[in-house]
């Protein structure tokens, strides 16, 4: 493909990614193959001579910015990186060894898929490889995938699509059905521009498109969070009534929270977090610009962050079912790797459309709530600004809840609530005051635990506010232990 900057072999990739270009091989000679004089035997001999490799993958370990990591890297020059029985043996042995030695695993496939010369016996090895990768992930170990040009067929449909974080090289051909096979079977070329890394990233199937020389830094930054053990868990803090913030009217806070220059979740990450690795989409073909998913560190505490991007939502990308499925991807990631989950609530409300209804918006809100209240990882919510309706509720239940001085929470936009109660939006300010939506009300009623002050308005001091909010998140995450469904719902009992 003309957009691919270069094709790098397995050894070239390792030299450019691992510290000092050095690694230790885990490979052993492959199992006995076909007769040397047979057609397949001649193919193997030619592949070995051409590629300098004895099989289609290299496995081993090295250092990535000082961290010990395991790797499985395809060599496309060996029979198009195809997977036969001996290849599968090597991959499975490496994945199992990485799990036994508690190592994160970097997979860099470049393959046409199953080795056709070995047929069905090779084809079913994809299930075996998938089982090994799944066991590695189940052990709470990070699995990073870097898809190279080209990656197609069973490799893409198995170990190439199971990463906690998945990137691809620029312009890489990535797809389930190779374009040559498609054209041969269908009599027409595959639609252009579909099986391209950049398109798949835009569709939420990849987290990033990264050049080879940037891969080491990107992977190391992700691993700094994914492998960064949270600080030791402490006993849950005793529930106290926090000091009330300076008195502010409900409507004043609502108006301040709607200022277009008010800092949002992206500003929080930019000014207050470290080791930020943005993730994109659900990994299942959906993306939503109204929500942010990232790995990050606040102070010493690593976390998965799921945040509502109010600016993006107000700019024509209201939060829909896909955005909530992105959020649930973040919840699964936190649960699997034992990382704290930070949610940021800042939304004018969920999408109001036929597409959102037909896409299962209500069901996704319910599933977000169910996942959050039962998550086996520490959870922290920052109510940053607007907190409207079910979209806000979906990310609210947490072990600790922080609220900005002008943050608020309401079942509907106050104008909508006024329409229901008074049949006019004109009494929105009166109804908001009566509903108890302010930060002061949330703290008084036990729905929030900690105030993040604004002096007097986050929009007038965006960087100091973001640093203050981030510091509060870091303090609260330090030693935060995972709660239970019972403890998370206890704060909502009347009079608790």
C-alpha positions as CSV (number, residue, x, y, z in Angstrom):
1,X,0.0,0.0,0.0
2,X,1.4,3.4,-0.9
3,X,0.7,4.9,2.5
4,X,2.8,2.4,4.4
5,X,6.0,4.3,5.4
6,X,8.1,1.1,5.5
7,X,7.9,-2.6,6.1
8,X,10.1,-3.7,9.0
9,X,11.0,-7.3,9.7
10,X,10.8,-8.9,13.1
11,X,14.5,-8.3,14.0
12,X,14.4,-4.7,12.7
13,X,11.3,-4.0,14.8
14,X,12.9,-5.4,18.0
15,X,16.2,-3.5,17.4
16,X,14.2,-0.2,17.1
17,X,11.8,-0.8,20.0
18,X,13.8,-2.6,22.8
19,X,16.4,-0.9,24.9
20,X,19.8,-1.1,23.2
21,X,18.2,-3.1,20.4
22,X,18.9,-6.3,22.4
23,X,16.8,-9.2,23.5
24,X,17.0,-12.8,24.7
25,X,15.4,-15.4,22.5
26,X,13.0,-18.0,23.9
27,X,12.7,-19.9,20.7
28,X,13.5,-23.6,20.4
29,X,13.8,-25.4,17.1
30,X,10.4,-26.1,15.5
31,X,8.9,-29.6,15.6
32,X,9.8,-31.9,12.7
33,X,8.2,-30.8,9.5
34,X,7.4,-32.3,6.2
35,X,9.9,-34.3,4.1
36,X,12.6,-31.9,2.9
37,X,12.1,-32.8,-0.7
38,X,8.3,-32.4,-0.7
39,X,6.7,-29.2,-2.1
40,X,6.0,-27.9,1.4
41,X,9.4,-28.9,2.6
42,X,10.9,-26.9,-0.2
43,X,8.7,-23.9,0.7
44,X,10.0,-24.0,4.3
45,X,13.6,-24.3,3.2
46,X,13.2,-21.4,0.9
47,X,11.5,-19.3,3.6
48,X,14.3,-20.0,6.1
49,X,17.0,-19.0,3.6
50,X,15.1,-15.9,2.5
51,X,14.1,-14.6,5.9
52,X,17.0,-15.9,8.1
53,X,14.4,-17.2,10.5
54,X,13.4,-20.8,11.3
55,X,9.7,-20.0,11.7
56,X,7.2,-17.2,11.2
57,X,7.5,-15.7,14.7
58,X,10.3,-14.6,17.0
59,X,9.6,-14.8,20.8
60,X,11.6,-13.8,23.8
61,X,12.2,-11.0,26.3
62,X,13.9,-7.7,26.5
63,X,13.8,-4.3,28.2
64,X,11.4,-1.5,27.3
65,X,12.5,1.7,28.9
66,X,14.0,-0.4,31.7
67,X,11.0,-2.6,32.1
68,X,11.3,-6.4,31.5
69,X,8.7,-7.4,28.8
70,X,8.0,-10.5,26.7
71,X,7.3,-10.3,23.0
72,X,5.8,-12.3,20.1
73,X,6.8,-10.7,16.7
74,X,5.8,-12.0,13.3
75,X,8.3,-12.3,10.5
76,X,6.3,-11.7,7.3
77,X,9.2,-12.8,5.2
78,X,8.6,-16.3,6.3
79,X,5.7,-17.6,4.3
80,X,3.8,-14.3,4.8
81,X,3.9,-14.7,8.5
82,X,1.4,-17.6,8.3
83,X,0.6,-19.7,11.4
84,X,1.3,-23.4,11.2
85,X,1.5,-26.0,14.0
86,X,5.1,-25.2,14.8
87,X,4.4,-21.4,14.8
88,X,1.5,-22.0,17.2
89,X,3.7,-24.1,19.5
90,X,6.1,-21.2,19.7
91,X,3.5,-18.5,20.3
92,X,1.7,-20.5,23.0
93,X,4.9,-21.4,24.8
94,X,5.9,-17.7,24.9
95,X,2.5,-16.5,26.1
96,X,2.5,-19.2,28.8
97,X,6.0,-18.4,29.9
98,X,5.2,-14.7,30.0
99,X,2.2,-15.5,32.3
100,X,4.3,-17.8,34.5
101,X,7.0,-15.1,34.9
102,X,4.4,-12.3,35.4
103,X,5.6,-10.3,32.4
104,X,3.6,-7.9,30.2
105,X,3.4,-9.1,26.6
106,X,3.9,-7.1,23.4
107,X,2.5,-8.8,20.3
108,X,3.4,-7.5,16.9
109,X,1.7,-9.6,14.2
110,X,2.2,-9.2,10.5
111,X,0.6,-12.2,8.8
112,X,-1.7,-13.5,6.1
113,X,-3.3,-15.8,8.7
114,X,-3.4,-19.6,8.6
115,X,-0.8,-21.5,6.8
116,X,-2.7,-23.0,3.9
117,X,-0.2,-25.9,3.4
118,X,-1.2,-27.3,6.8
119,X,-5.0,-26.7,6.3
120,X,-7.5,-27.3,9.1
121,X,-4.9,-28.6,11.6
122,X,-3.2,-25.2,11.4
123,X,-6.5,-23.3,11.3
124,X,-7.7,-24.5,14.7
125,X,-4.5,-23.4,16.3
126,X,-6.0,-19.9,16.5
127,X,-8.3,-21.2,19.2
128,X,-5.3,-22.6,21.1
129,X,-3.4,-19.3,20.9
130,X,-6.5,-17.3,21.9
131,X,-6.9,-19.5,25.0
132,X,-3.3,-18.8,26.0
133,X,-3.7,-15.1,25.6
134,X,-6.9,-15.1,27.5
135,X,-5.2,-16.9,30.4
136,X,-2.4,-14.3,30.4
137,X,-5.0,-11.5,30.6
138,X,-6.9,-13.3,33.3
139,X,-3.7,-13.3,35.4
140,X,-4.0,-9.5,35.4
141,X,-1.1,-9.0,33.0
142,X,-1.0,-6.3,30.3
143,X,-1.3,-7.5,26.7
144,X,-0.3,-4.9,24.1
145,X,-0.8,-5.4,20.3
146,X,0.9,-3.6,17.5
147,X,-0.7,-4.5,14.1
148,X,1.8,-4.3,11.2
149,X,1.3,-4.3,7.5
150,X,-0.4,-6.5,6.6
151,X,-2.4,-8.3,9.3
152,X,-5.3,-10.4,8.0
153,X,-7.3,-13.6,8.5
154,X,-7.2,-15.7,11.5
155,X,-4.4,-13.8,13.1
156,X,-6.4,-10.6,13.1
157,X,-9.4,-12.6,14.3
158,X,-7.6,-14.1,17.3
159,X,-4.5,-12.9,19.0
160,X,-4.4,-9.7,17.0
161,X,-7.7,-8.4,18.4
162,X,-7.3,-9.2,22.1
163,X,-5.1,-6.3,23.3
164,X,-5.8,-4.2,26.3
165,X,-4.3,-1.5,24.1
166,X,-4.1,-1.9,20.3
167,X,-2.1,0.3,17.9
168,X,-1.1,-0.1,14.3
169,X,1.6,1.2,12.0
170,X,0.6,4.0,9.6
171,X,-1.2,2.9,6.5
172,X,-1.1,-0.8,7.4
173,X,-3.5,-3.2,5.7
174,X,-5.6,-4.7,8.4
175,X,-8.7,-6.8,7.8
176,X,-10.4,-10.1,8.3
177,X,-10.5,-11.1,4.6
178,X,-7.4,-10.3,2.5
179,X,-8.2,-8.1,-0.5
180,X,-6.7,-10.6,-3.0
181,X,-9.0,-13.4,-1.7
182,X,-12.0,-11.1,-1.7
183,X,-11.4,-10.1,-5.3
184,X,-10.8,-13.6,-6.4
185,X,-14.0,-14.8,-4.7
186,X,-16.3,-11.9,-5.5
187,X,-14.9,-10.8,-8.8
188,X,-14.5,-7.2,-7.7
189,X,-11.9,-5.3,-5.6
190,X,-12.6,-4.7,-1.9
191,X,-13.9,-1.1,-1.3
192,X,-10.8,1.1,-1.0
193,X,-9.9,2.9,2.2
194,X,-11.7,0.4,4.6
195,X,-9.0,-2.0,5.6
196,X,-6.5,0.7,6.5
197,X,-5.2,1.5,10.0
198,X,-6.3,5.1,10.0
199,X,-9.9,4.1,9.1
200,X,-10.1,1.4,11.7
201,X,-8.8,3.9,14.3
202,X,-11.5,6.4,13.3
203,X,-14.1,3.6,13.7
204,X,-13.0,2.8,17.3
205,X,-11.3,-0.5,16.4
206,X,-7.8,0.7,17.2
207,X,-6.5,3.0,19.9
208,X,-3.7,4.7,17.9
209,X,-1.7,4.7,14.7
210,X,1.9,4.8,15.7
211,X,5.2,4.8,13.7
212,X,7.7,2.1,14.6
213,X,10.1,4.6,16.1
214,X,7.4,6.0,18.4
215,X,6.2,2.5,19.4
216,X,8.7,2.1,22.3
217,X,7.7,5.3,24.0
218,X,4.0,4.8,23.5
219,X,4.1,1.2,24.8
220,X,6.4,2.2,27.8
221,X,4.0,5.0,28.8
222,X,1.0,2.6,28.7
223,X,2.9,0.0,30.7
224,X,3.9,2.6,33.3
225,X,0.2,2.8,34.1
226,X,-0.9,-0.7,33.4
227,X,1.9,-2.2,35.5
228,X,2.0,0.5,38.1
229,X,0.6,-1.1,41.3
230,X,-1.8,1.2,43.1
231,X,-0.6,2.3,46.6
232,X,-1.4,-0.1,49.4
233,X,-5.1,-0.2,50.2
234,X,-6.1,1.5,53.4
235,X,-9.2,1.2,55.5
236,X,-12.1,3.1,54.1
237,X,-12.2,6.6,55.6
238,X,-14.9,7.2,58.2
239,X,-17.9,9.0,56.8
240,X,-18.0,12.5,58.0
241,X,-20.0,15.5,57.0
242,X,-17.6,17.7,54.9
243,X,-17.3,21.4,55.4
244,X,-19.9,23.2,53.3
245,X,-18.5,25.3,50.5
246,X,-19.2,29.0,50.5
247,X,-22.8,29.6,49.8
248,X,-23.6,29.7,46.1
249,X,-27.1,29.7,44.6
250,X,-28.0,26.7,42.6
251,X,-28.8,28.7,39.5
252,X,-25.5,30.6,39.7
253,X,-23.6,27.3,39.8
254,X,-25.6,25.9,36.8
255,X,-24.9,29.0,34.8
256,X,-21.2,29.0,35.7
257,X,-20.9,25.2,34.8
258,X,-22.3,26.0,31.3
259,X,-19.6,28.6,30.4
260,X,-18.0,27.5,27.1
261,X,-14.6,28.3,28.5
262,X,-15.0,26.1,31.6
263,X,-12.2,23.5,31.7
264,X,-13.3,19.9,31.1
265,X,-11.8,16.4,31.2
266,X,-9.3,17.0,28.5
267,X,-7.9,20.0,30.4
268,X,-7.8,17.9,33.6
269,X,-5.6,15.4,31.8
270,X,-3.5,18.0,30.1
271,X,-2.7,20.1,33.2
272,X,-3.0,17.6,36.0
273,X,-2.2,14.0,34.9
274,X,1.0,12.2,33.8
275,X,1.7,9.2,31.6
276,X,-1.5,9.8,29.7
277,X,-2.3,7.2,27.0
278,X,-5.6,8.0,25.1
279,X,-7.6,5.0,24.1
280,X,-10.2,5.1,21.4
281,X,-13.6,3.5,21.0
282,X,-15.1,0.3,22.2
283,X,-12.7,-1.9,20.2
284,X,-15.8,-3.3,18.6
285,X,-16.4,-0.8,15.8
286,X,-17.9,2.1,17.7
287,X,-16.5,5.4,18.9
288,X,-18.0,8.5,20.5
289,X,-16.4,11.9,20.7
290,X,-18.5,12.8,23.7
291,X,-16.4,10.6,26.0
292,X,-12.7,10.2,26.8
293,X,-11.1,7.0,27.7
294,X,-7.4,7.0,28.8
295,X,-4.8,5.5,31.0
296,X,-3.3,8.1,33.3
297,X,-1.5,8.7,36.6
298,X,-2.6,11.2,39.2
299,X,0.3,11.7,41.6
300,X,1.6,8.3,42.3
301,X,-1.7,6.5,41.5
302,X,-2.2,4.9,38.1
303,X,-5.8,4.6,36.9
304,X,-8.2,4.0,34.0
305,X,-10.1,7.3,33.4
306,X,-13.5,7.5,31.7
307,X,-14.7,11.1,31.4
308,X,-17.5,12.9,29.7
309,X,-16.3,15.6,27.3
310,X,-18.9,18.3,27.8
311,X,-17.3,20.5,25.1
312,X,-17.5,17.7,22.6
313,X,-21.1,16.9,23.5
314,X,-22.2,20.5,23.1
315,X,-20.3,20.7,19.8
316,X,-22.7,18.2,18.2
317,X,-21.6,14.9,19.7
318,X,-24.1,14.2,22.5
319,X,-23.4,11.1,24.6
320,X,-25.1,8.1,23.1
321,X,-25.1,4.3,23.6
322,X,-21.7,3.9,22.0
323,X,-20.2,6.3,24.4
324,X,-21.5,4.3,27.3
325,X,-20.1,1.2,25.7
326,X,-16.7,2.9,25.6
327,X,-17.1,3.6,29.3
328,X,-17.8,0.0,30.0
329,X,-14.7,-1.0,28.1
330,X,-12.8,1.2,30.6
331,X,-14.6,-0.5,33.5
332,X,-13.6,-4.0,32.2
333,X,-10.0,-2.8,31.7
334,X,-9.8,-1.6,35.3
335,X,-11.4,-4.8,36.6
336,X,-9.1,-7.1,34.7
337,X,-5.9,-5.3,35.6
338,X,-6.9,-4.3,39.1
339,X,-6.5,-0.6,38.4
340,X,-8.5,2.1,40.1
341,X,-11.2,3.6,37.8
342,X,-11.8,7.3,37.8
343,X,-15.0,8.6,36.2
344,X,-15.5,12.3,35.3
345,X,-19.1,13.5,35.2
346,X,-19.7,16.6,33.1
347,X,-22.6,16.3,30.7
348,X,-25.6,18.4,29.5
349,X,-27.4,15.1,29.1
350,X,-27.6,12.0,26.9
351,X,-28.5,12.1,23.2
352,X,-32.1,12.7,22.5
353,X,-32.7,10.9,19.2
354,X,-34.4,8.0,17.5
355,X,-30.9,6.5,16.9
356,X,-30.1,6.6,20.6
357,X,-33.3,5.0,21.6
358,X,-32.9,2.2,19.0
359,X,-29.3,1.8,20.0
360,X,-30.3,0.9,23.5
361,X,-29.4,4.0,25.4
362,X,-31.5,3.2,28.5
363,X,-30.1,-0.3,28.6
364,X,-26.5,0.9,28.4
365,X,-27.1,3.4,31.3
366,X,-28.4,0.4,33.3
367,X,-25.4,-1.7,32.4
368,X,-23.0,1.0,33.3
369,X,-24.6,1.4,36.7
370,X,-24.5,-2.4,37.2
371,X,-20.9,-2.6,36.2
372,X,-19.9,0.3,38.4
373,X,-21.6,-0.8,41.6
374,X,-20.1,-4.3,41.3
375,X,-16.6,-3.4,40.0
376,X,-13.9,-5.3,41.9
377,X,-11.5,-2.3,41.7
378,X,-11.4,1.0,43.6
379,X,-13.6,3.6,42.0
380,X,-13.6,7.4,42.2
381,X,-16.0,9.9,40.6
382,X,-15.2,13.6,40.0
383,X,-18.4,15.6,39.4
384,X,-16.7,18.3,37.4
385,X,-19.5,20.4,36.2
386,X,-22.9,19.7,34.6
387,X,-24.5,16.5,35.9
388,X,-27.7,16.1,33.9
389,X,-29.9,13.0,33.9
390,X,-29.1,9.4,33.2
391,X,-25.9,10.1,31.4
392,X,-24.5,11.6,34.6
393,X,-25.9,8.8,36.8
394,X,-24.3,6.2,34.6
395,X,-20.8,7.2,35.9
396,X,-21.7,8.4,39.4
397,X,-21.6,5.4,41.9
398,X,-18.1,5.2,43.3
399,X,-16.2,4.5,46.5
400,X,-15.3,8.2,46.7
401,X,-17.0,11.1,45.1
402,X,-15.4,14.5,44.5
403,X,-17.4,17.5,43.4
404,X,-16.3,20.9,42.1
405,X,-17.7,23.9,43.8
406,X,-20.0,24.6,40.8
407,X,-20.7,21.0,40.0
408,X,-24.3,19.8,40.3
409,X,-26.5,16.8,39.7
410,X,-30.1,16.7,38.5
411,X,-32.5,14.2,37.0
412,X,-33.2,16.6,34.1
413,X,-31.9,19.9,32.9
414,X,-33.6,22.4,35.3
415,X,-35.5,23.8,32.4
416,X,-36.9,20.4,31.6
417,X,-37.8,19.8,35.3
418,X,-39.6,23.1,35.4
419,X,-41.6,22.1,32.3
420,X,-42.8,19.0,34.1
421,X,-43.6,20.6,37.4
422,X,-44.7,24.1,36.3
423,X,-45.4,23.6,32.6
424,X,-42.9,26.3,31.8
425,X,-39.1,26.5,31.7
426,X,-39.2,29.9,33.2
427,X,-39.0,28.7,36.8
428,X,-35.9,26.5,36.3
429,X,-33.9,28.5,38.8
430,X,-36.6,28.1,41.5
431,X,-36.9,24.4,40.9
432,X,-33.1,23.8,40.9
433,X,-32.9,25.4,44.3
434,X,-35.7,23.2,45.6
435,X,-34.2,20.0,44.2
436,X,-30.9,20.1,46.1
437,X,-28.6,19.9,43.1
438,X,-25.7,22.0,44.3
439,X,-22.3,20.8,45.5
440,X,-23.2,22.0,49.0
441,X,-26.4,19.9,48.9
442,X,-24.6,16.8,47.6
443,X,-22.0,17.1,50.4
444,X,-24.6,17.7,53.1
445,X,-26.6,14.7,52.0
446,X,-23.6,12.3,51.7
447,X,-23.8,11.9,48.0
448,X,-20.4,13.5,47.7
449,X,-17.3,13.3,50.0
450,X,-14.9,16.0,49.0
451,X,-15.1,19.5,47.6
452,X,-12.8,20.8,44.9
453,X,-12.9,24.5,45.3
454,X,-13.1,27.1,42.5
455,X,-11.7,30.5,43.1
456,X,-14.3,31.7,42.4
457,X,-14.9,30.0,39.0
458,X,-12.9,27.3,37.2
459,X,-13.3,29.1,33.9
460,X,-11.3,32.1,35.3
461,X,-8.4,29.9,36.6
462,X,-8.4,26.8,34.4
463,X,-4.9,25.6,34.9
464,X,-4.8,26.1,38.7
465,X,-8.2,24.5,39.0
466,X,-7.2,21.5,37.0
467,X,-4.0,21.0,39.0
468,X,-6.1,21.4,42.2
469,X,-8.7,18.8,41.0
470,X,-6.0,16.4,39.9
471,X,-4.2,16.7,43.2
472,X,-7.4,15.9,45.0
473,X,-8.0,12.9,42.8
474,X,-4.4,11.7,43.5
475,X,-4.9,12.1,47.3
476,X,-8.2,10.2,47.3
477,X,-6.8,7.4,45.1
478,X,-3.8,6.8,47.4
479,X,-4.7,3.8,49.4
480,X,-8.3,3.6,48.2
481,X,-9.7,0.1,48.6
482,X,-12.4,-1.3,46.4
483,X,-15.8,-1.1,47.9
484,X,-18.7,-3.5,47.5
485,X,-22.1,-3.1,45.9
486,X,-23.5,-2.7,49.5
487,X,-21.1,0.0,50.5
488,X,-21.6,1.9,47.2
489,X,-25.3,2.0,47.5
490,X,-25.3,2.8,51.2
491,X,-24.7,6.5,50.6
492,X,-28.0,6.8,48.7
493,X,-30.1,5.5,51.6
494,X,-32.3,8.3,52.9
495,X,-30.9,9.7,56.1
496,X,-27.5,7.9,55.8
